[in-house]
Amino acid sequence: MKELRVGIIGCGGIAQAAHLPHWDGLEGAKIVAVADVVEESARKTAEQYGAEAWYTDFNELIARDDIDAVDVTTPPKWHAPAAIAAAEAGKHVLVEKPMARTVAECDAMIAAAKKSGVVLMVTHHDRFSPMNNKIKQLIDDGLIGRPYEIANVGGMYHMVGAEWFYDKDIAGGGAGMDIVIYTAYMWQYWLGPVKSVYALTDTFEKNHPVFEWWGDGEWDVNITSAPETTVEDSLAMMLRFDSGAVGVLYCSWVSPTGHDRQEILGSDGLIELSGPDGPRIFLKADKGDFKKGWNPITADEGSNIYLDRIAHFVDCIQNGTQPITPGQDGRDAVQLIEAAYRSAAEGKPIELPLS
Ligand SMILES: NC(=O)c1ccc[n+]([C@@H]2O[C@H](COP(=O)([O-])OP(=O)(O)OC[C@H]3O[C@@H](n4cnc5c(N)ncnc54)[C@H](O)[C@@H]3O)[C@@H](O)[C@H]2O)c1
């Protein structure tokens, strides 16, 4: 199999933590070039990973005719420009979540990839979790009967190394585009498309601290700035799926602890994904391998979902398989968040698909 030659666009936090190390160790792939607007980041990353070249303009990386694919890990504002330029140059594209800031940008990315016949994949790593796939299987096998309701309350205290997270123009949104996007993706994977959403957003804390990031690779506790945010730090929404199921969620950047509670209620049982007892299922009666009452849910969590998603991208290119996290699904997750923002702004439920 021909070696896949890759260019990494964006050498910041997630690239260092969950992209570059996995590309580096992957058989059949090679990091050929990297790009970052911060020269020091690009140069240091190229040195560390033995890349042949580094650039401060991603267009120069894309112009190389010896690169087969790019991995876009910039802030969202540059996901569409980089992905479209790469696709037009015939390069396969892996892009971080959120796929882009808006549905319109996502659609332009999908169209460019389709026209060039390249793979376009979004790195929704949750889709590679064996437990999340087990939940999908339990739902599809009818273990809980007809799904009626799904709920998620969660959040985190947002600490990042970059101010752009608080800039609507660059990020596309706040807690919604940053973390509810994962839920938007998984809920539609589990229960199918959403048909309407009513949402409320708020910004409870106007100045979020920004911490130093680059250095020895560890979090530095020095606060470097606390810019005034132009995005929401809290999103609550109620939604209805095409199937008739309803969903309720609140999620924010202002939780003093990282908490996440999620459950799916059906006509015959309840799946509880988190909590002190771990993932478990309650059934009204014996069904399949499960007994009436509470049962633990187990899945082989031995794999590394961050590595698996990159290996899957390579497999899609080399063997012509379809990505399990294609552009279309990334787009549908962005659509739900965009609809939620529209609902919050207009004070009324919004029907999907967005027009
Ligand atoms: N999947 C996950 O678990 C996860 C976690 C964190 C972030 N993310 C996503 O990854 C993306 C990047 O987030 P991050 O936390 O790494 O941010 P970051 O700010 O740490 O890194 C972004 C990097 O992109 C560079 N950059 C900015 N504009 C650029 C341009 N035009 N060309 C080239 N480089 C450019 C910046 O200099 C920076 O080094 C975002 O979309 C974010 O939502 C995903």
The ligand as an SDF file (V2000), in Angstrom:
LIG
                    3D

 44 48  0  0  0  0  0  0  0  0999 V2000
  -12.0530   16.5610   19.5600 N   0  0  0  0  0  0  0  0  0  0  0  0
  -11.6450   17.1250   20.6830 C   0  0  0  0  0  0  0  0  0  0  0  0
  -11.5710   16.4950   21.7300 O   0  0  0  0  0  0  0  0  0  0  0  0
  -11.2770   18.5770   20.6610 C   0  0  0  0  0  0  0  0  0  0  0  0
  -10.7340   19.1590   21.8000 C   0  0  0  0  0  0  0  0  0  0  0  0
  -10.3230   20.4890   21.7360 C   0  0  0  0  0  0  0  0  0  0  0  0
  -10.5150   21.2130   20.5680 C   0  0  0  0  0  0  0  0  0  0  0  0
  -11.0910   20.6240   19.4840 N   0  0  0  0  0  0  0  0  0  0  0  0
  -11.3070   21.3790   18.2560 C   0  0  0  0  0  0  0  0  0  0  0  0
  -10.0610   21.4800   17.5710 O   0  0  0  0  0  0  0  0  0  0  0  0
   -9.9370   22.7640   16.9420 C   0  0  0  0  0  0  0  0  0  0  0  0
   -8.7080   23.4750   17.4880 C   0  0  0  0  0  0  0  0  0  0  0  0
   -8.8540   23.6060   18.8950 O   0  0  0  0  0  0  0  0  0  0  0  0
   -7.5620   23.7500   19.8540 P   0  0  0  0  0  0  0  0  0  0  0  0
   -8.0490   23.5640   21.2350 O   0  0  0  0  0  0  0  0  0  0  0  0
   -6.4670   22.8980   19.3520 O   0  0  0  0  0  0  0  0  0  0  0  0
   -7.2130   25.2870   19.6210 O   0  0  0  0  0  0  0  0  0  0  0  0
   -5.7590   25.9800   19.7520 P   0  0  0  0  0  0  0  0  0  0  0  0
   -5.9800   27.4290   19.7500 O   0  0  0  0  0  0  0  0  0  0  0  0
   -5.0190   25.3600   20.8880 O   0  0  0  0  0  0  0  0  0  0  0  0
   -5.0210   25.5390   18.3980 O   0  0  0  0  0  0  0  0  0  0  0  0
   -5.3800   26.0580   17.1560 C   0  0  0  0  0  0  0  0  0  0  0  0
   -4.0960   26.2780   16.3770 C   0  0  0  0  0  0  0  0  0  0  0  0
   -4.4390   26.7320   15.0600 O   0  0  0  0  0  0  0  0  0  0  0  0
   -3.5500   27.7840   14.7260 C   0  0  0  0  0  0  0  0  0  0  0  0
   -4.1700   28.6000   13.6890 N   0  0  0  0  0  0  0  0  0  0  0  0
   -5.0890   29.5860   13.8150 C   0  0  0  0  0  0  0  0  0  0  0  0
   -5.4400   30.0620   12.6010 N   0  0  0  0  0  0  0  0  0  0  0  0
   -4.7390   29.3470   11.7000 C   0  0  0  0  0  0  0  0  0  0  0  0
   -4.6540   29.3840   10.2820 C   0  0  0  0  0  0  0  0  0  0  0  0
   -5.3930   30.2290    9.5570 N   0  0  0  0  0  0  0  0  0  0  0  0
   -3.8060   28.5320    9.6820 N   0  0  0  0  0  0  0  0  0  0  0  0
   -3.0490   27.6640   10.3920 C   0  0  0  0  0  0  0  0  0  0  0  0
   -3.0890   27.5950   11.7470 N   0  0  0  0  0  0  0  0  0  0  0  0
   -3.9230   28.4150   12.3830 C   0  0  0  0  0  0  0  0  0  0  0  0
   -3.2920   28.5190   16.0220 C   0  0  0  0  0  0  0  0  0  0  0  0
   -2.1230   29.3000   15.9680 O   0  0  0  0  0  0  0  0  0  0  0  0
   -3.2000   27.3520   16.9880 C   0  0  0  0  0  0  0  0  0  0  0  0
   -1.8780   26.8670   17.0770 O   0  0  0  0  0  0  0  0  0  0  0  0
  -11.2550   23.4820   17.2170 C   0  0  0  0  0  0  0  0  0  0  0  0
  -12.1590   23.2600   16.1710 O   0  0  0  0  0  0  0  0  0  0  0  0
  -11.7610   22.8100   18.4840 C   0  0  0  0  0  0  0  0  0  0  0  0
  -13.1720   22.8620   18.6480 O   0  0  0  0  0  0  0  0  0  0  0  0
  -11.4440   19.3250   19.5120 C   0  0  0  0  0  0  0  0  0  0  0  0
  1  2  1  0
  2  3  2  0
  2  4  1  0
  4  5  1  0
  4 44  2  0
  5  6  2  0
  6  7  1  0
  7  8  2  0
  8  9  1  0
  8 44  1  0
  9 10  1  0
  9 42  1  0
 10 11  1  0
 11 12  1  0
 11 40  1  0
 12 13  1  0
 13 14  1  0
 14 15  2  0
 14 16  1  0
 14 17  1  0
 17 18  1  0
 18 19  2  0
 18 20  1  0
 18 21  1  0
 21 22  1  0
 22 23  1  0
 23 24  1  0
 23 38  1  0
 24 25  1  0
 25 26  1  0
 25 36  1  0
 26 27  1  0
 26 35  1  0
 27 28  2  0
 28 29  1  0
 29 30  1  0
 29 35  2  0
 30 31  1  0
 30 32  2  0
 32 33  1  0
 33 34  2  0
 34 35  1  0
 36 37  1  0
 36 38  1  0
 38 39  1  0
 40 41  1  0
 40 42  1  0
 42 43  1  0
M  CHG  2   8   1  16  -1
M  END
$$$$
